[in-house]
Amino acid sequence: MTGPLRFAIVGCGRVAGNHLDAIARLPRAAIAAVCDLDAARAKACSDAFGAPWYTNYHEMLVAETIDVVSIVTPSGMHPRHAVDVMDQHGKHVVIEKPMALRLSDLDRLRDIASRTGCRIFPVYQNRYNIAADRVHAELQDRALGRVVVGTVRVRWCRPQRYYDQSAWRATWALDGGCLTNQGIHYVDLLLHLAGDVETVFAFKTTALARIEVEDTLVASLRFASGALGQIEVTTAARPDDFEAEVSLLGEKGAAIISGLASNRLTVWTPDPAMCSRCSEEIPNAYGFGHRPFYRDVVSELLDDVPHPISFVDAERAVRLVNAIYRSAEDGTPVRLDAHPASALLGRPDPELEMLYVTPPAARALRLRKEQT
C-alpha cells in the first residue's frame, strides 16, 4: 500500500474532532470523508475539516476512495459498524473504545478481519501519555521489581444532562456504565502496566444519576502475578472531575500516574526527577494521544511496522470489564479463565439499536453496480 492513506470517520459526535485533527496533522494521511446519521453533525465536521459529508456510510464507501474507516459511533454499535465496513467494503478499521461490549462480538470481529484481510486498530490513546509510556518502558527493565499492588482510581463528574444528551448513553444495550465508558481507558492502562488479572470481586451502584447502569463501581483484583489490586470508578464526583490515577507499588519502589487523565507522573521513586520530565498539561480528558495513535496506524499500513496496541490488548480489557460486571451481578468472586460474560452488558435492545443502524442504501447499490 502506498500513501497517503485516506481516512473516513463514521460518527461525528463528542470525540470525532480529536480523530479528525490527528489525521489532518499527519503528512501521509488525508481525511477523505465524514459520515453521521445526523446531517447537521456531519456537515459541521465537513465544514471544519474540508471533507465531503454523508449520512450513509455505505454510500460514502462506494462513492469515495477510502483506505481506513474510523468507527466513532455509540459503543454498542462498534462491532456491527466495523463488520459492515470490513465485510461489505473491505476497509481497515479504527475502533474507538470499547472495541465491543459482548464477548461474542470479539470472536465475530476477529473472524471477519481474518477472512477479509482487514486490520483492526483499537483506540486506547492514554497509553501514549508521556507518563504512562515512560513508566511502561521502565517496568520492562523491572525498575520497581515485583509488583505488589496495582490500582485505578477515576473520580469524574457526569451530571444528569450528560446522560440525557443521547438515547444510547447509560444503557446496558449500547453503553454500559462508568466502568465501560469512562473507566475502561484506565483499566487498559492497569493491564498494560501490571499484567493480566486472574480473579475479580466487584460491587456497583447507581448513586446519583437517573440511569439504568452504574455510576459508581469498585472491584478487588488478584493478578496472575500474585499481586493484588483495586479499581474504583465513579462519575458521581461533585461538582467537577478530579482525577484518573493509576498506581503501582513494587518491591523496589512506587509509581503514581495521576492528573485529570493520567497525564502527570507524580511519584517515581527510582528517580524522582523523572516526574517533571514525564508530566504534561492537557486541554481535556482526551489528551494528545490520538495523534501518535494515528501515526502508528499509518506506520503499520505503509511501513509494515506493527501497531503497539493490538486486537488482543483491546480484547483483554473487554474480558476484564465483563468479568467485573459478572461478579457484581452475581455477588461472588469470578475467575477470568472461566471467560465470564456479563448478563447485562450488551443485552439486545432492537428498538434502540435501530436508531443507529445504517441500512444499505439504494444509491450505494446503484453506484456499486455502475462501477462493476
TIKE-678890 format. One line per 5 residues: number of its first residue (from 0); their letters; for each residue x, y, z of C-alpha. Coordinates in nm, 2 decimals, m for minus. Layout:
residues N
NUM	a	X Y Z; ... $
end
This chain:
residues 372
0	mtgpl	0.00 0.00 0.00; 0.13 0.35 m0.09; 0.03 0.68 0.07; m0.12 0.90 0.16; m0.37 0.69 0.34 $
5	rfaiv	m0.73 0.81 0.30; m0.93 0.80 0.62; m1.31 0.84 0.68; m1.49 0.89 1.00; m1.82 0.73 1.09 $
10	gcgrv	m1.98 0.91 1.38; m1.93 1.29 1.42; m2.00 1.32 1.79; m1.81 1.42 2.10; m1.47 1.27 2.02 $
15	agnhl	m1.47 1.28 1.64; m1.28 1.61 1.64; m0.98 1.45 1.81; m0.97 1.18 1.54; m1.00 1.43 1.26 $
20	daiar	m0.74 1.67 1.40; m0.49 1.39 1.45; m0.54 1.27 1.09; m0.52 1.62 0.95; m0.18 1.67 1.11 $
25	lpraa	m0.01 1.37 0.95; 0.18 1.42 0.63; 0.10 1.07 0.50; m0.27 1.08 0.58; m0.58 1.26 0.44 $
30	iaavc	m0.94 1.30 0.55; m1.14 1.15 0.27; m1.50 1.19 0.41; m1.71 1.21 0.72; m2.04 1.05 0.80 $
35	dldaa	m2.31 1.07 1.06; m2.68 0.98 1.06; m2.74 1.34 1.18; m2.68 1.56 0.88; m2.61 1.87 1.09 $
40	rakac	m2.32 1.70 1.28; m2.18 1.55 0.96; m2.19 1.89 0.79; m2.02 2.06 1.09; m1.73 1.82 1.07 $
45	sdafg	m1.72 1.87 0.69; m1.70 2.24 0.73; m1.43 2.22 0.99; m1.20 1.98 0.80; m1.29 2.03 0.44 $
50	apwyt	m1.41 1.68 0.35; m1.72 1.55 0.18; m2.00 1.45 0.42; m2.26 1.17 0.41; m2.54 1.04 0.63 $
55	nyhem	m2.50 0.68 0.50; m2.16 0.52 0.52; m2.24 0.26 0.25; m2.29 0.54 0.00; m1.97 0.71 0.13 $
60	lvaet	m1.76 0.39 0.09; m1.88 0.33 m0.26; m1.85 0.69 m0.38; m1.51 0.78 m0.22; m1.16 0.63 m0.23 $
65	idvvs	m1.10 0.53 0.13; m0.84 0.30 0.29; m0.93 0.32 0.66; m1.26 0.39 0.84; m1.27 0.51 1.20 $
70	ivtps	m1.57 0.39 1.39; m1.66 0.66 1.64; m2.03 0.56 1.69; m2.21 0.46 2.01; m2.02 0.19 2.20 $
75	gmhpr	m2.26 m0.10 2.15; m2.27 m0.03 1.77; m1.89 m0.06 1.72; m1.89 m0.43 1.62; m2.19 m0.40 1.38 $
80	havdv	m2.05 m0.10 1.20; m1.69 m0.24 1.19; m1.82 m0.57 1.05; m2.02 m0.38 0.78; m1.71 m0.19 0.68 $
85	mdqhg	m1.48 m0.49 0.67; m1.72 m0.75 0.53; m1.91 m0.54 0.27; m1.64 m0.29 0.17; m1.30 m0.45 0.26 $
90	khvvi	m1.17 m0.15 0.45; m0.94 m0.14 0.76; m1.10 m0.01 1.07; m1.00 0.21 1.37; m1.24 0.13 1.66 $
95	ekpma	m1.29 0.37 1.95; m1.31 0.22 2.30; m1.45 m0.02 2.39; m1.40 m0.23 2.08; m1.71 m0.44 2.18 $
100	lrlsd	m1.94 m0.49 2.48; m2.03 m0.86 2.43; m1.76 m1.13 2.43; m1.93 m1.30 2.13; m1.86 m0.99 1.92 $
105	ldrlr	m1.49 m1.03 1.99; m1.49 m1.36 1.80; m1.70 m1.21 1.52; m1.46 m0.92 1.47; m1.16 m1.15 1.47 $
110	diasr	m1.32 m1.39 1.22; m1.42 m1.12 0.98; m1.08 m0.95 0.99; m0.91 m1.28 0.93; m1.14 m1.37 0.64 $
115	tgcri	m1.12 m1.02 0.47; m0.75 m0.94 0.54; m0.87 m0.61 0.71; m0.68 m0.49 1.01; m0.84 m0.36 1.33 $
120	fpvyq	m0.68 m0.08 1.53; m0.84 m0.04 1.88; m0.81 0.31 2.04; m0.65 0.35 2.38; m0.48 0.68 2.34 $
125	nryni	m0.39 0.72 2.70; m0.11 0.47 2.65; 0.06 0.75 2.46; 0.06 0.98 2.76; 0.43 1.06 2.84 $
130	aadrv	0.40 0.94 3.19; 0.23 0.61 3.10; 0.47 0.55 2.81; 0.78 0.61 3.03; 0.66 0.40 3.32 $
135	haelq	0.58 0.11 3.09; 0.93 0.13 2.94; 1.09 0.14 3.28; 0.89 m0.16 3.40; 1.03 m0.37 3.12 $
140	dralg	1.36 m0.34 3.30; 1.20 m0.42 3.63; 1.26 m0.08 3.78; 1.01 m0.15 4.06; 1.09 m0.52 4.09 $
145	rvvvg	0.79 m0.74 4.17; 0.46 m0.55 4.16; 0.27 m0.59 4.49; m0.03 m0.37 4.44; m0.19 m0.21 4.13 $
150	tvrvr	m0.48 0.03 4.15; m0.70 0.25 3.94; m0.90 0.55 4.07; m1.12 0.75 3.84; m1.33 1.03 4.01 $
155	wcrpq	m1.51 1.22 3.74; m1.84 1.42 3.73; m2.11 1.34 3.48; m2.43 1.53 3.57; m2.78 1.42 3.45 $
160	ryydq	m2.76 1.64 3.14; m2.47 1.44 3.01; m2.67 1.12 3.02; m2.97 1.29 2.87; m2.78 1.40 2.55 $
165	sawra	m2.84 1.08 2.36; m3.06 0.78 2.38; m2.77 0.53 2.38; m2.59 0.68 2.68; m2.60 0.49 3.01 $
170	twald	m2.79 0.19 2.86; m2.68 m0.17 2.90; m2.75 m0.23 2.54; m2.52 0.03 2.38; m2.30 0.18 2.65 $
175	ggclt	m2.26 0.03 3.00; m2.19 0.24 3.30; m1.89 0.44 3.44; m1.67 0.13 3.41; m1.72 0.07 3.04 $
180	nqgih	m1.75 0.43 2.93; m1.51 0.63 3.15; m1.31 0.37 3.33; m1.20 0.14 3.05; m0.91 0.36 2.95 $
185	yvdll	m0.76 0.32 3.29; m0.85 m0.05 3.31; m0.65 m0.09 2.99; m0.36 0.11 3.14; m0.36 m0.11 3.45 $
190	lhlag	m0.34 m0.42 3.24; m0.07 m0.27 3.02; 0.14 m0.19 3.33; 0.06 m0.47 3.58; m0.03 m0.76 3.36 $
195	dvetv	m0.33 m0.99 3.34; m0.59 m1.03 3.61; m0.68 m1.37 3.74; m0.98 m1.31 3.98; m1.22 m1.02 4.05 $
200	fafkt	m1.48 m0.94 4.31; m1.69 m0.63 4.25; m1.97 m0.41 4.37; m2.16 m0.15 4.17; m2.43 0.11 4.25 $
205	talar	m2.63 0.39 4.09; m2.57 0.66 4.34; m2.67 1.00 4.19; m2.78 0.97 3.83; m3.12 0.86 3.70 $
210	ieved	m2.98 0.59 3.47; m3.01 0.21 3.43; m2.64 0.14 3.47; m2.39 0.21 3.75; m2.23 0.55 3.82 $
215	tlvas	m2.01 0.40 4.09; m1.81 0.08 4.10; m1.53 m0.08 4.30; m1.35 m0.41 4.23; m1.08 m0.60 4.41 $
220	lrfas	m0.83 m0.79 4.19; m0.58 m1.07 4.21; m0.33 m1.05 3.92; m0.19 m1.36 3.76; 0.15 m1.25 3.90 $
225	galgq	0.01 m1.28 4.26; m0.02 m0.90 4.30; m0.34 m0.76 4.44; m0.53 m0.46 4.31; m0.82 m0.23 4.32 $
230	ievtt	m1.04 m0.05 4.07; m1.25 0.25 4.18; m1.45 0.43 3.91; m1.72 0.69 3.96; m1.90 0.96 3.77 $
235	aarpd	m2.07 1.07 4.09; m1.79 1.30 4.19; m1.93 1.65 4.25; m1.90 1.92 4.14; m1.62 1.86 3.90 $
240	dfeae	m1.38 1.60 3.75; m1.10 1.54 4.00; m0.86 1.26 3.89; m0.79 0.95 3.69; m0.50 0.78 3.87 $
245	vsllg	m0.31 0.45 3.81; m0.06 0.35 4.07; 0.18 0.06 4.12; 0.36 m0.04 4.44; 0.66 m0.27 4.39 $
250	ekgaa	0.93 m0.43 4.60; 1.18 m0.16 4.49; 0.95 0.15 4.49; 0.63 0.31 4.36; 0.48 0.48 4.05 $
255	iisgl	0.18 0.70 4.06; 0.04 0.84 3.74; m0.23 1.10 3.82; m0.39 1.42 3.69; m0.73 1.46 3.51 $
260	asnrl	m0.65 1.17 3.27; m0.33 1.00 3.40; m0.12 1.28 3.24; 0.12 1.35 3.53; 0.38 1.14 3.68 $
265	tvwtp	0.36 1.24 4.05; 0.56 0.96 4.21; 0.85 0.77 4.06; 1.07 0.66 4.35; 1.36 0.52 4.14 $
270	dpamc	1.43 0.87 4.00; 1.21 1.14 4.14; 1.35 1.40 3.89; 1.17 1.20 3.61; 0.83 1.32 3.74 $
275	srcse	0.87 1.67 3.60; 1.01 1.55 3.27; 0.72 1.30 3.22; 0.42 1.51 3.30; 0.21 1.72 3.06 $
280	eipna	m0.08 1.96 3.07; m0.38 1.85 2.86; m0.68 2.06 2.74; m0.93 1.79 2.83; m0.96 1.42 2.93 $
285	ygfgh	m0.89 1.31 2.57; m0.53 1.44 2.59; m0.29 1.43 2.29; m0.27 1.05 2.23; m0.48 1.03 1.92 $
290	rpfyr	m0.20 1.20 1.72; 0.07 0.93 1.78; m0.20 0.66 1.77; m0.28 0.75 1.41; 0.09 0.80 1.32 $
295	dvvse	0.13 0.43 1.42; m0.17 0.33 1.21; 0.00 0.49 0.91; 0.33 0.32 1.00; 0.17 m0.03 1.01 $
300	llddv	m0.01 0.01 0.68; 0.26 0.19 0.49; 0.58 0.07 0.65; 0.47 m0.27 0.80; 0.57 m0.16 1.15 $
305	phpis	0.32 m0.33 1.39; 0.09 m0.10 1.58; 0.17 m0.11 1.96; m0.19 m0.16 2.05; m0.32 m0.49 1.93 $
310	fvdae	m0.66 m0.66 1.90; m0.55 m0.89 2.19; m0.49 m0.58 2.41; m0.84 m0.45 2.35; m0.98 m0.80 2.40 $
315	ravrl	m0.82 m0.82 2.74; m0.99 m0.50 2.86; m1.33 m0.61 2.73; m1.29 m0.95 2.90; m1.19 m0.79 3.23 $
320	vnaiy	m1.49 m0.55 3.22; m1.73 m0.84 3.16; m1.58 m1.03 3.45; m1.61 m0.73 3.68; m1.98 m0.68 3.59 $
325	rsaed	m2.05 m1.05 3.62; m1.90 m1.05 3.97; m2.11 m0.75 4.07; m2.42 m0.92 3.92; m2.37 m1.25 4.10 $
330	gtpvr	m2.22 m1.12 4.42; m1.93 m1.36 4.41; m1.56 m1.37 4.30; m1.51 m1.45 3.94; m1.21 m1.61 3.77 $
335	ldahp	m1.12 m1.48 3.42; m1.01 m1.81 3.29; m1.38 m1.92 3.31; m1.45 m1.65 3.04; m1.74 m1.49 3.23 $
340	asall	m1.98 m1.27 3.04; m2.19 m1.00 3.19; m2.56 m1.08 3.19; m2.64 m0.71 3.13; m2.37 m0.55 2.92 $
345	grpdp	m2.46 m0.55 2.56; m2.80 m0.71 2.61; m3.01 m0.68 2.29; m3.25 m0.38 2.25; m3.36 m0.39 1.88 $
350	eleml	m3.57 m0.08 1.91; m3.28 0.13 2.05; m3.02 m0.02 1.81; m3.24 0.07 1.51; m3.18 0.44 1.59 $
355	yvtpp	m2.81 0.39 1.49; m2.83 0.13 1.21; m2.72 0.24 0.86; m2.91 0.03 0.60; m2.75 m0.04 0.27 $
360	aaral	m2.88 0.25 0.06; m3.03 0.21 m0.29; m2.79 0.48 m0.41; m2.49 0.28 m0.28; m2.61 m0.03 m0.45 $
365	rlrke	m2.67 0.15 m0.77; m2.32 0.31 m0.76; m2.16 m0.02 m0.70; m2.34 m0.18 m1.00; m2.22 0.11 m1.22 $
370	qt	m1.86 0.06 m1.11; m1.87 m0.31 m1.18 $
end
